């Protein structure tokens, strides 16, 4: 251990927690699942479902208060959870985090997001750069740092939460499409390169998912624009729907690898064809 852990829900100025030396440490043999972007949306829902499936979940995100609140919620429900404030684009911080874990069985690379919906001709390079840093470099940082522990577990799982955007483009989405395509290719290439090791690589590619923050963040707090994304769409996916597919893929027998799972709502046939009701 590189630092003493702090029970979930209590102040931890250093942002350092571990799932193995705190009062809420996992039972012997309990699998440890690290979930990035666990402060809201798909990440938080995935943490809840993996905790219910028997994992000790390590919740990471930049918003420390959010992951601590979720860890406290899960602990109160009888599950095992640890909060750790972490920016996945900060490689030294990621390395420190990885060194603090005594084991890691599952890594869910969920941290990501979209910024803007401008055409290529006028898109802001800063937005493109930020999306690439979080969606691709963040995934790379976490995967590189935790791959030794995942391998040592004897049955490790790397999950990359990409998007249908990474498989098919659409107008106004080139920056996000490029970033998610990068995440998709990272997963595909990693699977080829580590063949023969006890680690599987799973890609989950969600389509239209209505969460509290994704579209609002994309349009920089413009709730009217965000609402139009889902206007008239009957039953877009929820964060729980996607988390259910992630938990299902993770909990298959170790020899079963779900290479790619694309999940869309029934109302969406492609990124550019969506059924909307009046």
PyMOL commands that set and color helices and strands:
alter all, ss='L'
color gray80, all
select helices_A, chain A and resi 41-52+64-76+91-100+125-152+164-166+174-193+214-218+223-230+239-250
alter helices_A, ss='H'
color red, helices_A
select strands_A, chain A and resi 32-35+56-61+80-85+106-109+156-161+199-206+260-263
alter strands_A, ss='S'
color yellow, strands_A
deselect
rebuild
show_as cartoon
